[in-house]
Amino acid sequence: DLYLRIAPELYLKRLVVGGMERVFEINRNFRNEGVSTQHNPEFTMLEFYQAYTDYRGLMDLSEELLGQTALDAVGSTVVRFGEHEIDFGKVRRISLAEAVIEHWKDGEPPTPEQLRDPEWMQWRSTKGSAGEGLVELFERYAEAELIQPTIVYDFPVETSPLSKSKPGDPGIVERFEIYAAGMELANA
């Protein structure tokens, strides 16, 4: 039997557990998902893992990788995409909740406390939990607005149950995604 894999994750993590401190693979992935302008069931991806660091260290490495890749590809960290000039030499960092508040379009923006309140969230989201609702609001209000490279971090545990909990805040996990041109470029 032959199989098309969905990701190299398990194999790379085994290498890290086995003692290799840094691993990566550029690979083909195949997923049984719908086709859209932002999703293709077959795609190429770079996946990497590094021991002895945290998600902030991986953010630093990702920023460096994006800037150097643009520089090597076009001779500049500034890349033209449609009507936008995107500067991969400057990557902004913002929490998921901060992004929702910053890009809120329906009157007075919510407070961080409201975004964690299940009762407040039930009137603004179709999802079952405050965490799932927060991600829904991010996708509704903020995602398409993130034109310049942006690292969005600190996701709710409900949407990332296998990620490391943030010390002092068990409802949040140490996870990030990178956006540019209103699209997700990376998930970490």
Secondary structure as UniProt FT lines:
FT   HELIX           9..17
FT   TURN            18..19
FT   STRAND          22..30
FT   STRAND          42..50
FT   HELIX           55..74
FT   STRAND          78..81
FT   TURN            82..83
FT   STRAND          84..87
FT   TURN            88..89
FT   STRAND          92..95
FT   HELIX           96..102
FT   HELIX           112..115
FT   HELIX           118..122
FT   TURN            123..124
FT   HELIX           130..137
FT   HELIX           138..142
FT   HELIX           143..145
FT   STRAND          150..156
FT   HELIX           157..159
FT   TURN            161..162
FT   STRAND          165..166
FT   TURN            167..168
FT   STRAND          169..180
FT   TURN            181..182
FT   STRAND          183..187
//
